[in-house]
Amino acid sequence: MSTPQPGIFAAGTRSHHHLYLDLDAAADPAAAFAALCALRAEATTVKGVNLVAGLAGPLCAAAAPAWLPAGVAPAVDLVGADGVTIPGAQHDLWLWLHSYGPDAVFDVARRVATGLDGLATVAGETPAFTYQASRDLTGFEDGTENPPLDEATRVIQVPEGRPGAGSSVALVQHWAHDLAAFDALDDGEKDQVIGRHRITGEELPDDVRSPRAHISRVVLEDAAGEELEIFRRSSAYGGVLAHGLEFVAFSADVSRLERMLRRMVGADDGVRDHLTDISRCAASGWYVAPPVEAFVTGG
């Protein structure tokens, strides 16, 4: 079995930086991927910064076709109940850097941007940070539903025998929080947004938890009653004027993440996630996170 990019699981880092790049019109996809391979090796072995690289489906098809899972297409707008929309904002490359401090991450982010000059251009970026003990800015612990690390590889990697075996599908989203609206809720209403006690993380009982609570909408099961798991690695971003969550989720397939998004906005049943009352998705993209072996062979 192939080895997932270590930065997907690396814990304890406090400073994060998300870069979104688009290939230049005349750029050779293979050349861009080769440059990325060299930059990733430098970041992880010399600079000590975790660098997780994600390729949009078309770029992966052109530069590393052996690692392309089925169904990874550019993100499009998803419209749900009450006009709530998850807007597609697809880029060719998504790079997630994280380390012990913002200076190290900043230096590598600049190095990546200059190293891809003439091949790809930075279209957007989000410096981010770990808030308290891996909590969202609302105070809820992030990643509570994550599988244990010894099971996470199985959850995120395409199994052998399928297209792109060894790769992971990554969903990356930019959510803007309305903390004033959240702060105006009483404690019970705050708990119902996610469906957990905000301080303890304890899940609310089924007969108490709102059908619109976040976990009521996104915790899914298959036909056998087994939970369809994903692996989340989100981080907070922003300052006083604008802030929110840079949401990152990894899965072995697109379908379970798509189902979660459709349920969040009530696209099929009109039941909208409480989270969309206090947070707005401003951008969403799908990426392929190839395993380590892809960067050693250059595709």
C-alpha positions as CSV (number, residue, x, y, z in Angstrom):
1,M,0.0,0.0,0.0
2,S,1.2,3.5,-0.8
3,T,2.1,6.0,2.0
4,P,-0.2,9.0,2.6
5,Q,1.5,12.4,2.8
6,P,2.7,12.6,6.4
7,G,1.5,16.2,6.8
8,I,-2.1,15.0,6.6
9,F,-1.7,13.4,10.1
10,A,1.1,15.5,11.6
11,A,-0.3,16.9,14.9
12,G,0.8,19.6,17.3
13,T,1.5,22.3,14.8
14,R,0.1,25.7,15.6
15,S,0.7,27.7,12.4
16,H,-0.9,27.0,9.1
17,H,-0.9,28.5,5.6
18,H,-3.2,27.5,2.7
19,L,-2.1,28.5,-0.8
20,Y,-4.3,28.3,-3.9
21,L,-2.6,28.4,-7.3
22,D,-3.6,28.4,-10.9
23,L,-1.4,27.1,-13.7
24,D,-0.2,29.8,-16.1
25,A,-1.8,29.5,-19.6
26,A,1.4,28.3,-21.3
27,A,2.6,26.1,-18.4
28,D,3.3,22.4,-19.0
29,P,1.4,20.5,-16.3
30,A,4.2,17.9,-16.0
31,A,6.8,20.6,-15.5
32,A,4.7,22.3,-12.8
33,F,4.3,18.9,-11.0
34,A,8.0,18.3,-11.2
35,A,8.7,21.7,-9.7
36,L,6.2,21.0,-6.9
37,C,7.9,17.7,-6.1
38,A,11.2,19.4,-5.6
39,L,9.7,22.1,-3.5
40,R,7.8,19.6,-1.3
41,A,11.0,17.7,-0.7
42,E,12.9,20.8,0.3
43,A,10.1,21.9,2.7
44,T,9.8,18.6,4.5
45,T,13.4,17.6,4.7
46,V,15.3,20.9,4.9
47,K,12.8,23.4,6.4
48,G,10.9,21.1,8.7
49,V,7.5,22.3,7.5
50,N,4.7,19.9,6.6
51,L,3.6,20.5,3.1
52,V,0.4,18.7,1.9
53,A,-0.1,19.1,-1.9
54,G,-3.5,18.7,-3.6
55,L,-4.1,18.7,-7.4
56,A,-7.3,19.5,-9.1
57,G,-8.7,16.6,-11.1
58,P,-7.8,18.0,-14.6
59,L,-4.2,18.7,-13.4
60,C,-3.8,15.3,-11.8
61,A,-5.1,13.7,-15.1
62,A,-2.5,15.6,-17.1
63,A,0.5,15.4,-14.7
64,A,0.0,12.3,-12.6
65,P,-2.9,10.2,-14.2
66,A,-2.0,7.0,-12.3
67,W,-3.0,8.7,-9.0
68,L,-6.4,10.1,-10.1
69,P,-9.4,8.7,-8.2
70,A,-12.8,8.4,-9.9
71,G,-15.2,11.3,-9.7
72,V,-12.8,14.1,-8.8
73,A,-14.1,17.0,-10.9
74,P,-13.9,20.8,-10.5
75,A,-16.2,22.2,-7.8
76,V,-19.4,23.8,-8.9
77,D,-22.0,25.8,-6.9
78,L,-24.3,23.7,-4.7
79,V,-27.6,25.5,-3.9
80,G,-29.8,24.2,-1.1
81,A,-32.8,25.3,1.0
82,D,-33.5,29.0,1.5
83,G,-30.9,29.7,-1.3
84,V,-28.0,28.7,0.9
85,T,-25.1,28.1,-1.4
86,I,-21.7,26.3,-1.2
87,P,-19.9,28.1,-4.0
88,G,-17.4,26.3,-6.2
89,A,-14.0,28.1,-6.2
90,Q,-11.7,25.6,-7.9
91,H,-8.0,26.1,-8.3
92,D,-5.4,23.9,-9.9
93,L,-3.2,23.5,-6.8
94,W,-3.9,23.6,-3.1
95,L,-0.9,23.6,-0.8
96,W,-1.3,23.3,3.0
97,L,1.7,24.2,5.0
98,H,1.9,23.8,8.8
99,S,4.6,23.9,11.4
100,Y,5.6,25.2,14.8
101,G,5.5,28.9,14.1
102,P,4.3,31.4,11.5
103,D,7.8,32.5,10.5
104,A,8.8,29.0,9.3
105,V,5.5,28.6,7.4
106,F,5.7,32.1,5.9
107,D,9.3,31.5,4.6
108,V,8.3,28.2,2.9
109,A,5.1,29.7,1.5
110,R,7.2,32.4,-0.2
111,R,9.7,29.8,-1.4
112,V,6.9,27.8,-3.0
113,A,5.4,30.8,-4.7
114,T,8.7,31.9,-6.2
115,G,9.7,28.3,-7.0
116,L,6.6,27.9,-9.2
117,D,7.0,31.3,-10.8
118,G,6.4,31.0,-14.5
119,L,4.4,27.8,-14.0
120,A,1.7,28.7,-11.6
121,T,0.4,31.9,-9.9
122,V,-0.9,32.3,-6.4
123,A,-4.6,33.1,-6.7
124,G,-5.4,33.2,-3.0
125,E,-4.1,32.4,0.4
126,T,-5.3,31.9,4.0
127,P,-2.9,32.1,6.9
128,A,-4.4,30.1,9.7
129,F,-3.8,28.9,13.2
130,T,-4.7,26.3,15.8
131,Y,-7.2,27.8,18.2
132,Q,-6.9,26.7,21.8
133,A,-6.8,22.9,22.0
134,S,-7.8,22.3,18.3
135,R,-11.2,24.1,18.7
136,D,-13.2,26.1,16.3
137,L,-13.7,29.8,17.0
138,T,-17.2,28.9,18.3
139,G,-15.5,26.9,21.0
140,F,-16.4,23.4,19.7
141,E,-13.6,20.9,19.5
142,D,-12.7,20.2,15.9
143,G,-12.3,16.6,14.6
144,T,-14.3,14.9,17.3
145,E,-15.6,12.3,14.9
146,N,-12.2,11.5,13.4
147,P,-11.2,7.9,13.4
148,P,-8.2,6.8,15.4
149,L,-4.9,7.4,13.6
150,D,-4.3,3.6,13.2
151,E,-7.5,3.5,11.2
152,A,-7.3,6.8,9.4
153,T,-5.1,5.6,6.5
154,R,-7.9,3.1,5.6
155,V,-10.5,5.9,5.7
156,I,-8.6,8.3,3.5
157,Q,-6.9,6.2,0.9
158,V,-8.4,4.8,-2.3
159,P,-8.2,1.0,-1.9
160,E,-6.2,-1.3,-4.1
161,G,-7.9,-2.2,-7.4
162,R,-9.6,1.1,-7.9
163,P,-8.5,4.1,-10.0
164,G,-6.0,6.2,-8.1
165,A,-5.4,3.6,-5.5
166,G,-3.3,5.1,-2.7
167,S,-4.5,8.7,-3.2
168,S,-6.9,10.6,-1.1
169,V,-9.7,12.9,-2.0
170,A,-9.5,16.3,-0.3
171,L,-12.3,18.8,0.2
172,V,-11.1,22.3,1.1
173,Q,-13.5,25.0,2.1
174,H,-13.4,28.6,3.4
175,W,-16.2,29.3,6.0
176,A,-16.8,32.8,7.3
177,H,-18.3,32.8,10.8
178,D,-20.8,35.3,12.2
179,L,-19.6,35.1,15.8
180,A,-21.9,37.9,16.9
181,A,-24.9,35.9,15.8
182,F,-23.5,32.8,17.6
183,D,-22.7,34.7,20.8
184,A,-26.3,36.0,20.9
185,L,-27.6,32.4,21.3
186,D,-28.1,30.9,24.8
187,D,-26.0,27.9,25.9
188,G,-28.6,25.4,24.8
189,E,-29.0,26.9,21.4
190,K,-25.2,26.9,21.0
191,D,-25.1,23.2,21.8
192,Q,-27.8,22.5,19.2
193,V,-25.7,24.1,16.4
194,I,-23.3,21.2,16.4
195,G,-25.3,18.7,18.5
196,R,-22.8,18.5,21.3
197,H,-22.1,20.2,24.6
198,R,-19.7,22.9,23.6
199,I,-17.4,22.6,26.6
200,T,-17.4,18.8,27.2
201,G,-17.9,17.6,23.6
202,E,-20.4,15.1,24.8
203,E,-23.0,14.3,22.1
204,L,-26.6,15.3,22.8
205,P,-29.0,12.4,23.1
206,D,-31.1,11.5,20.0
207,D,-34.3,12.6,21.7
208,V,-32.8,16.0,22.6
209,R,-30.6,16.8,19.6
210,S,-32.2,18.9,16.8
211,P,-32.6,17.2,13.4
212,R,-30.9,20.3,12.1
213,A,-27.8,19.9,14.3
214,H,-24.6,19.6,12.4
215,I,-23.9,16.0,13.4
216,S,-27.5,15.0,12.7
217,R,-26.9,16.1,9.1
218,V,-23.3,15.0,8.4
219,V,-22.8,11.8,10.3
220,L,-23.7,9.2,7.7
221,E,-24.1,5.4,7.7
222,D,-23.9,2.8,4.9
223,A,-26.6,0.2,4.3
224,A,-25.1,-2.0,7.0
225,G,-25.3,0.7,9.6
226,E,-21.5,1.4,9.6
227,E,-20.5,5.0,9.8
228,L,-19.0,6.5,6.6
229,E,-16.0,8.2,8.1
230,I,-13.8,11.0,6.9
231,F,-10.7,12.6,8.4
232,R,-10.8,16.3,9.2
233,R,-7.9,18.7,9.6
234,S,-9.4,22.2,9.8
235,S,-7.9,25.4,11.4
236,A,-9.1,28.8,12.4
237,Y,-8.2,31.9,10.5
238,G,-8.7,35.7,10.6
239,G,-8.8,38.6,13.0
240,V,-11.4,40.8,14.6
241,L,-13.1,42.0,11.4
242,A,-13.3,38.7,9.6
243,H,-12.7,35.1,10.8
244,G,-13.8,31.6,10.4
245,L,-12.7,28.1,9.6
246,E,-10.5,26.7,6.8
247,F,-12.2,23.3,6.5
248,V,-10.2,20.4,5.2
249,A,-11.5,16.8,5.0
250,F,-9.9,13.7,3.5
251,S,-11.7,10.7,2.2
252,A,-11.2,7.6,0.1
253,D,-14.0,8.7,-2.2
254,V,-15.9,11.8,-3.4
255,S,-19.4,10.4,-2.8
256,R,-19.5,10.5,1.0
257,L,-18.3,14.1,1.1
258,E,-20.8,15.1,-1.6
259,R,-23.6,13.5,0.5
260,M,-22.5,15.5,3.5
261,L,-22.5,18.8,1.6
262,R,-25.9,18.1,0.1
263,R,-27.3,17.3,3.6
264,M,-25.7,20.4,5.1
265,V,-27.6,22.7,2.7
266,G,-30.8,20.6,2.6
267,A,-30.4,20.1,-1.2
268,D,-32.6,17.0,-1.2
269,D,-34.9,17.2,1.8
270,G,-35.0,20.9,2.6
271,V,-33.6,20.4,6.1
272,R,-30.7,22.8,6.5
273,D,-27.8,22.4,8.9
274,H,-27.9,24.7,11.9
275,L,-24.3,25.6,11.2
276,T,-25.4,27.5,8.1
277,D,-27.3,29.9,10.4
278,I,-24.0,31.2,11.8
279,S,-21.4,30.4,9.1
280,R,-21.3,30.9,5.4
281,C,-19.2,28.9,2.9
282,A,-17.3,31.4,0.7
283,A,-15.3,28.9,-1.4
284,S,-15.1,25.2,-2.0
285,G,-12.7,23.0,-4.0
286,W,-11.9,19.3,-4.7
287,Y,-8.4,18.1,-4.8
288,V,-6.4,14.9,-5.2
289,A,-3.8,14.3,-2.5
290,P,-1.4,11.7,-4.1
291,P,0.7,9.5,-1.8
292,V,4.4,10.1,-1.1
293,E,5.3,7.7,-3.9
294,A,3.9,10.1,-6.5
295,F,6.3,12.8,-5.5
296,V,9.3,10.5,-5.6
297,T,8.5,9.3,-9.1
298,G,7.3,12.7,-10.4
299,G,3.9,11.3,-11.4
